[in-house]
């Protein structure tokens, strides 16, 4: 009804103001366009590490080059993707794709963000394999075409139940307040407030088991992540340092709805809104508003630096998994995840003496960040360049929140060169 619709729109506006980990709709204008010229140039560094790279849009597959395909269900069909494969993880079906499994180079696991899936790496998986790498793109449990169990019925895989979350307090700096801006490390409120199995520790365990059971590289893997997938990849590195050779994070989520980011007086109001969305019909109405072709297209055009790169194929890749069983429940559960680790807490751990090698931090981190990202502004994220484990901080000129898809001609060479630097195996084409 009209009242529910108005409330869902209000919820969307409020949640977008908090950026909801970078994938809820803005009902305002679209993001600005970027230059179409071909360029790649370096600019000033941040803390000695950050560089700016110009965005080339030529040859990346614009909307004019795509064709619309409609499946029997009426949904757009995503055709430019690799074959799906499935892995059984503790009784749950997990979808993944791969390329170059027989290559002799380093192994790479690609990790999507909120609302994403392995198809969001369709411009990277095969391209990186052409550089001699073994590349695997996975759907995290709850996303894509992986199983989506009830959040409260995941004891067999819930990573929070397998850890002492208070142990991370040993990394906290003395005098750190209980909340604060990006760049402060608190190490409080590490557990999901609802005890849900959809948390970064669960996803880190999934990546660890996938790497051991499917990738099977005795040297370990490089994790390449986008948005909230960055927290999953960094946690994987923290938990399994012998299995991770390096991590690339693209436009990591700043987690602005985390309680450690909020002024304490605002926390009850945010929590109340999350409860309304999660436990009343308004939430289902809200999801119904989001999971449509027009809304997903609008969201992506707002998130991408150049709206022209939002094609029918991309819309299909993001929208279609949202039509699978229990997708609304997972969506509404995640927007209630106002706890757990922050990226700076994870970078603080990986920069600590416990993770030191002979010449510094043992797990190098590369950060790639689009300067047109409206959800996770690079101006706030540049503070991450100060952590000792951060080997590279590249600002991608003209790119938005998902540069691996919008600007693969920038991201793929940067990923390959980072892996080459830290493995001596990959070659950059």
N, C-alpha and C positions, 0 to 999 in steps of 0.2 A: 504494500500500500504506500501512499504518498508519505506518511510519517516515517515508515521504515526507510524509504528511499532517501529522505532528507537526513536522517540520522546516519545512514551509511556514507553519504557524501560528506557530512560533517566529520565523521571518523576518518575518512580518507584525507581530508584537509589537515586534521590534527596529526595524524600519523605521518603524513608526508612532511609536515613541519619538523618532525623528529627524524625524518629520512628513513625510518624502518629498514635499516640495513641496506638501503639502496634499491628497493624495487616496489614501491607503491606509487600509485598514479598521482601526478600533479594535474590538477584540473585547470591550470593556467596555461601560459604560452609555451611554445616549443623552444628547445634550445637553439642557440645561434648556429649558423652555418660556418664552415671553415673553408679556408682557401683551397682551390683546386689545383694549385701549382705543385709541381714535383720538386721537393726539397728535403734535405736532411742536413741539419746543421746543429752544432753544439752552441750552447749559451752559458751564462754564468752558473757556477756551481753553488750548491747549498751545503754548508758545513764541509766543503771539500769533496763532496760526493755527487751532488745532484746536477744533472745536465738536462738541457731542453733539446728535444728532437723534433724537427719539423714534420708535419703530417702530409703524406702524399695520398691523394685519393684516386689517382690514375690506376687503372688495372685491378681494382679491388672487387669488381662485380657490383655495379650500381643497380638500382631498381629497374632501369631500362633493359638490363640484360637478363632479368629473371622472368620466369613464366609461372603463372598461377596454376596450381594443381589442386583439385578438390577431390577428397576421398569419398567413399560411400557414406561416411557419417556426416558429410557436409563440411568437415574440417579441412583447412588448408593442409596440404601434404608437404612435408620436408623431404626433398629428394636428394639434395647434395650432402650425403652423409655416408659413413662407412657401415658395414654390416654390424648388426647388433649381436652381442654375445652375452651370455648370462653366467653368473657365478653364484653358487649357494653359500651364503654367509650365515651360519648358525640358524639355518632353516628359512632364511629370507632370500628372495631372488633379487640379485643385483645386476643391473644392466651396465655393460661397458662396451667400448669400441677400441680397436687397436690398429696400428700400422707399423710395419718394419719389425715385427717380432723376431725375425731371423737375422736382423742387423747385428753388427758387432759393437756398436757404439753404446753409449750410456743409456740407461732406462729412465723414462720420464712418465710421471703420472699427472694428468691434467684434472684440476678440481674446480668445478663450477661454483657460482654464487647462488644467492637466494632466488628461487624461481627459475634457475637455469638447469642445465643437464649436459650430457656429453655432446649433444648436437651443437651446443654453443661454442665448441672447439672445432667445428667442421672445417674451418679455414687454417687450422694449426696442426692437427694430428698427422695427416699425410705429409704436409709440408715439412714438418720437423723430421719425419721419418726419412725424407729425401736427403737429409743431412747425415744419415747413417745412424740415427737414434732409434731406440725401441720406445714407442709411444703408446700410452694407454690413457683413454679418457673415461672417467667413471661417473655414474649417477650415484650420488650419496643416498643413503637410505632415506626415504620420504620424498625423493625428488625424481624427476624424469620418469623413466619406466622401471625403476626399482620399486620394491614393495613399500607400502605406506601403512605400517601397522599402527594400531591405536597408541598414542603417546604414553599412556599409562600401562601398556601391556608389553613392555620391551625390556623386562628385567634381564633377559639373557644377553642383551647387548648394551644395556645402558652403561656408558662409560663412567658416569658419576658414581656408580655403585662399586666400581673397581679401583677407586682412588681415595686417598686421604686429601681432600681439597684444601684442608688447612695447612698442609705442608708447604704450599706455595708462599705462605706468609714469610718464610725465611728470606725471600728475595725483596721484600718491601723495604723501602728507604725510610729511615727514622724520621718521624714528623710529617709523613705524607697524610693529607686530609682524607676523609672518607669519600669525598667526591671532588671533582675538579675537571679542568679542561683537558683536551687531547695532549698527551705527553706526560701526564702524571700517572704514577704506578701505585695502585692501592692494594691489590691482592685480597680484597674482601668480596663477599657476595659472589663466590665462584660457582655456586650450585643453581640449577634451574629452579625458580621459585615454585614450580608445580611438580617438580620431580620427574619431568618429562624425559623420555629417552632421546628426544631430539635435542642434542647438545653437542658442543665441540669435542668433548671427550669421546662420545660415541663415534662421531665421524672420524676422529683421529685413530681410534681403534680399527675402524673399518679400513682406513687407508693402510694401516700397518699390516693387517691380515691380508688385504688385497695384494700388497707388495710382496709378501712372503709366499702366498698361495698361487697367485696368478703371474705376477711379473717375474719372480724367481731370479733376481739378479743378486749374486752374493756380494757384489760391491755396494749394493744399496741403490736408491733412486733419487732423482731430482723431482721435487714437487713444484708444479707451476699452477698458480691459483688465482682466482678472480673474486673480488668482493668478500662475502662472508666465508667463502672457501679458503681465504687467506688465513683465517683463524684456525680452521681445521688443519691446514697444511703446517702452520707453525706449531700447533699442538702435537702433531705427528712427529715433528722434529725434536720437540722437547722430550716426548715420551720414548722415542726410539732413535737416539742420536747415531747409533751404529748402522741404522738402516736408511738414513737420509744424508745425501751428499751435499745438498743445497736446496734452497727454496726461492722461487720467484713469486712475488705477490703483485698482482695488477689491481690498482685502485682498491686497496683493502678497505673493508667497512670500518668506519670510525666508531660504530656502535653507539650512536647518539641517544638511543632509548635505554641504554644500560643505566641502571640506577646510580652507578658511580659517576655518570656524566651529568646527572640531574641535581638541581637544587633540591634539598630534602623536602621542602614544602610542596614541590611539584609531584613528587613520587606517588602519593595517594591518588591524585587525579589521573595520572597516566595509568596506574594500576586499575582504577575503576573503569576507564575506557577499554582497556584490554579485556577485563572481565565481561563487560557488556558484549563486546565483539565475539568473545570465545563461547559464552554460555547462553546467549539469546539468539532468536531468529535473525536479529540484525546482522550478526556475523555472517550467516549464510547469504543474506541479501547483499552484504558488502562484497563477499567473494564473487557472487554472481555478477556484480557490477564490474569487477576486475577481470574476470575470466571470459572476456569477449574479445573478438578480433579488433574492434575499434579501440577499446581501452588499452589492450596490450600494445597496439601500434602507437597510440598516443604516449604511453609510458616510455616505450623504447625511443621514440623521437625526442622525448625530453631528456633521456639519459645519454643519447649519442650526440657527439659534437656536430655531426652532419646528418640531419634527418634523411637525406637522400640514401644513406646506407642502410636504412631500415626497410628491408624488402619483404615480400610475401613469404619467402622461404624462412627468414628469420622469425617473423611473427608466428609461423607454423611451428617452428622448433621450440619456441617458448610456450605457446598457447596449448598445444595438443596434450602434453602431459597433465595440464591442469584439468582435463576432462576425465582423468582416470579415477578409480575408486579411492576415496578417503583423501584426495588432494585438498579439499577445503579444510578438513580437520588439521592437517599438517600446517597449512598456511596460517590458520588462526592460532595454532599452538606456537608457532615460531614468533609471531608478533607479540607474544607474551614473555619472550625470553629476555628479560631485563636484567640478566646477571651473566655470570660466566666471565672468561678471560677477555681482556682488552688487548689489542695488538701491541701496545707499548709494554704491557706486562710480559707478553711473550718474548718481545725483543729484549727486554731487560734480562730475562732468564737466559736467553741464548747468548747474551753478551757477558754473562757472569763467569767467574772463575771455574764453576763446575762444568762449563762447556768449552773450556779453553784448550786449544791445541798447542803445538810447539811454537807457532808463529802468531797466535791470536785465537779468536773464536773458531771453533772447529767446524761449524756449520754456517757457511756464508749465505747472506740474504741479498737478493736483488729486488728493488722496488721500482715498478714501472707505473706511472701515474698520468692520466690524461688531464691536461690543464683546462678542459671544458667539462669536467665532471661536475654536474650540479648537485649531486647527492653527497659526495665525499670530496670536498674541495682540497685541492693539492696544497693550498696555502696553509691549511691546518695540518696536513699530513707531513709537511717538510720537516717537522720536528723529529720524525722517525729516522732521518738521515744521521742523527747524532749518535745512534747506538753503534757500539763497536762491531757488532755482527753484520751490520749493513755494509756490504761491499760495493754496492751500486745503487744510485737513486737517479732514475731518468724521468724527466718530465716530457711527456709526449704532446707536442704542440698540436692543438686542434682536435685531439681525441677526447672522448667522453668516458663514461663509466666502464665500458666493456671494450677496451682497446684491442684485445685479442681478436675480436670479431670485426670491429670497425676499422682497425688499422693493422691487419696481420703483416703487412709489408714492413712495418716497424717492429712489431713485437717478436715475430719469428726470428729475425736475425739477432735481436738482443738476447733472446732466450738461448739461441744456439751458441752465441759467443760467450755467454756466461757459463754454459755447460762446458764449452771447450776450455775455458780458462781454468775451471776447477776439476776437470777430468782428463784433459789432454787427448780426448777421443773425438769429439764432434768437430766437423769442419763447417765453416759458414759459407753458404753459397750466395 
